[in-house]
Amino acid sequence: MPAKQERRLRIGVLGAGQIAQAAHFESCTKAANADLYAICDVAEDLRERMAITHGAEKTYDDYDKMLADPDLDAVIIATADAFHVPASIRALQAGKHVLCEKPVGVTIEECLELKAVVDTSGKVFQVGHMKRFDAGLQAAKSFIRDEMGEMVALKAWYCDSTHRYPMTDAVQPLIVTSANARKPSANPKADLRRYYMLAHGCHLIDTARYFAGDIVSVNARLSERAGIWCWFVDVEFASGTLGHLDLTVQVRMDWHEGFQIYGKNGSILGKTYNPWYYKSSEVDIFREADGATHRVLGADGHFYRRQVEGFARTILDGAVMEGADIDDGLASVRAMVAVARSAESGKAVALADVTGGV
């Protein structure tokens, strides 16, 4: 790994559960411009074990005490979705920068409340849509911005697989659990239609917006058959680009994720891998100008570490934010709610008209 830089962001991670253990602790320890300064969790056994394993300088069982630490620069919110907004607001009000796991919230209204705090805080707020730090997707974004010209159509798909669990068990660290961990009042997986949209749909929607811009309306169909949830969504982008999204959980095949984009001066075909392989997307960019296809290698596929480094660059160096901001996070939640309402009604739904949650 690259040597640590002299100036580094001191990060505290709230929550020591699965996503923190699989992604955020390691990302902070490996990041060139950040350190894992503190871990906060109410479960003492889990908190202390993670601190020893990852070398955190401090531990806290009280979130407000961690936020009161003057040496803490920023927090990563790695809790259950229901806690994202209140935890983010408390951090911002305490004067800390925030990287919040996706989705940023579970209702439009709480996201708007958070946005109001972000806009007046003067602090950096980034949403954990880590796929924006995939070198393949970044190459596609550069081609769209600089060379492709007018975009005509985008098709994107995100299909979780029944066969991914043996793979994740093999490549992820052993996930340690605790009976003392704090959990939401309601089981997030009790409603699988809602859970799959929040857990997986937000990735698909953010990727579509990353490439094609704002979504105006959606027209969604939902099939729940054979233990498979399948959303087909026709998308109207503000740019006039035609869009189609396929969110399917769980396909009887390998993980299946990617996109096709057609534009005036070329086209893009992308294949994305399960993130725990830490393998950059294979993105073939066809340039009409030279009649040839190009693919970036993207040898560094640690999207979570690259996300932390981008977050730190924005804070320490004033760099332009590469990740998703609060407006991106809010737009993703709006789109998910609109998809849910459209699937229920069988009609097209404008994002500007929706309220509530998925």
Rosetta blueprint (number, residue, H / E / L):
1 M L
2 P L
3 A L
4 K L
5 Q L
6 E L
7 R L
8 R L
9 L E
10 R E
11 I E
12 G E
13 V E
14 L E
15 G L
16 A L
17 G L
18 Q H
19 I H
20 A H
21 Q H
22 A H
23 A H
24 H H
25 F H
26 E H
27 S H
28 C H
29 T H
30 K H
31 A L
32 A L
33 N L
34 A E
35 D E
36 L E
37 Y E
38 A E
39 I E
40 C E
41 D L
42 V L
43 A L
44 E H
45 D H
46 L H
47 R H
48 E H
49 R H
50 M H
51 A H
52 I H
53 T H
54 H H
55 G L
56 A L
57 E L
58 K E
59 T E
60 Y E
61 D L
62 D L
63 Y H
64 D H
65 K H
66 M H
67 L H
68 A L
69 D L
70 P L
71 D L
72 L L
73 D L
74 A E
75 V E
76 I E
77 I E
78 A L
79 T L
80 A L
81 D H
82 A H
83 F H
84 H H
85 V H
86 P H
87 A H
88 S H
89 I H
90 R H
91 A H
92 L H
93 Q H
94 A L
95 G L
96 K L
97 H E
98 V E
99 L E
100 C E
101 E L
102 K L
103 P L
104 V L
105 G L
106 V L
107 T E
108 I H
109 E H
110 E H
111 C H
112 L H
113 E H
114 L H
115 K H
116 A H
117 V H
118 V H
119 D H
120 T H
121 S H
122 G L
123 K L
124 V L
125 F E
126 Q E
127 V E
128 G L
129 H L
130 M H
131 K H
132 R H
133 F H
134 D L
135 A H
136 G H
137 L H
138 Q H
139 A H
140 A H
141 K H
142 S H
143 F H
144 I H
145 R H
146 D H
147 E H
148 M H
149 G L
150 E L
151 M E
152 V E
153 A E
154 L E
155 K E
156 A E
157 W E
158 Y E
159 C E
160 D E
161 S E
162 T L
163 H L
164 R H
165 Y H
166 P H
167 M H
168 T H
169 D H
170 A H
171 V H
172 Q L
173 P L
174 L L
175 I L
176 V L
177 T L
178 S L
179 A L
180 N L
181 A L
182 R L
183 K L
184 P L
185 S L
186 A L
187 N L
188 P L
189 K L
190 A L
191 D L
192 L H
193 R H
194 R H
195 Y H
196 Y H
197 M H
198 L H
199 A H
200 H H
201 G H
202 C H
203 H H
204 L H
205 I H
206 D H
207 T H
208 A H
209 R H
210 Y H
211 F H
212 A H
213 G L
214 D L
215 I E
216 V E
217 S E
218 V E
219 N E
220 A E
221 R E
222 L E
223 S E
224 E E
225 R E
226 A L
227 G L
228 I E
229 W E
230 C E
231 W E
232 F E
233 V E
234 D E
235 V E
236 E E
237 F E
238 A L
239 S L
240 G L
241 T L
242 L E
243 G E
244 H E
245 L E
246 D E
247 L E
248 T E
249 V E
250 Q E
251 V E
252 R L
253 M L
254 D L
255 W L
256 H E
257 E E
258 G E
259 F E
260 Q E
261 I E
262 Y E
263 G E
264 K L
265 N L
266 G E
267 S E
268 I E
269 L E
270 G E
271 K E
272 T E
273 Y L
274 N L
275 P H
276 W H
277 Y H
278 Y L
279 K L
280 S L
281 S L
282 E E
283 V E
284 D E
285 I E
286 F E
287 R E
288 E L
289 A L
290 D L
291 G L
292 A E
293 T E
294 H E
295 R L
296 V L
297 L L
298 G L
299 A L
300 D L
301 G L
302 H L
303 F H
304 Y H
305 R H
306 R H
307 Q H
308 V H
309 E H
310 G H
311 F H
312 A H
313 R H
314 T H
315 I H
316 L H
317 D H
318 G L
319 A L
320 V L
321 M L
322 E L
323 G L
324 A E
325 D L
326 I H
327 D H
328 D H
329 G H
330 L H
331 A H
332 S H
333 V H
334 R H
335 A H
336 M H
337 V H
338 A H
339 V H
340 A H
341 R H
342 S H
343 A H
344 E H
345 S H
346 G L
347 K L
348 A L
349 V E
350 A E
351 L H
352 A H
353 D H
354 V L
355 T L
356 G L
357 G E
358 V L
